[in-house]
Every structure is written in C-alpha cells, then in structure tokens.
C-alpha cells in the first residue's frame, strides 16, 4: 500500500478529522492506527503494522546512544492508538493537535507508508519553499547523490538562463 495525495479537511471543535475515502480504502484492512509526532511540525499517522516495523528498526539501534534514547522517549510517550469511527473520522489527542498547531483547516498528505497531518498554512509555506527544488530533491533522494548543475542551468537552478560572462 502506497498512500498518496493531499486533501484538505476541517478539524472540528471535538478534534475530529474526516479521513479521505481513498485513505480509508487503503487502510481498510487495518484495525488500529498510530498517531505520532512527525517531522517539520507535522503529525504522522501509521498503520499499526508499519509502526511496529519502525519500532523493530529503532530497537536494533543501540539503546546506549543518547539520540536513540531521547527519540524513543519522545516518540513512544506521545504516540496514540486511534481507530476510524463509523463516520470515517479520527479523533486527535489534544496534546498532539497542539504540538502540530492543528486547528481549523488541516492538510492530510499521503507520504508512501504514512499520512502526515499538517497545519494548512504551514503546509502551503512548506510547498512554496520546496517545490522549486523538486528536481534537485528528486535526484538526491533517488540516487543518493546531490544534483549537479547542467550547462543550461545556473547555480540558482534557473534553466535556460546562462550566466553572463564578463568581456
């Protein structure tokens, strides 16, 4: 299962959030979901099986490492099991909604193995900042190598504009 797409939903006063049908369909075989603090001021919603796989990966790290201990404490102490109710909604724990500054409009973003929940304004800012670097990010993410600047692209990433050479 690969979760994709971006959906905007309103968070109600009881901190309930409607899960888009495409996500509900993809998660239909899962009885439990796990909501965790995410990165970049978001929350991450995992299936229980994906969360368990992440927990196994984390358990393979040395518990003596300070970052491993700190991350484990932060992750597990703030994670909550959730279920999708009969109306297709999840209820966010107050402390996680506050952590990600979620109120009003929320962006639900499919990111492969998880759904990220973002403050809509913050998501729009994130997109505006990173979308212009899509090609560079894709090359680095897919090859592990930073993108080299082509002969028709300057260091600012502007295609088709060659730098002016002094005479």
SULSULDA-V954448 format. One line per field, one symbol per residue. burial: # if it has 24 or more other C-alpha atoms within 12 Angstrom, else .. A space follows every 50 residues. Layout:
burial=???
This chain:
burial=..#..######...######..##..#.....######..########.# #....................#..#..#######....#####..##.## ###.######..########..#............#.............. .................
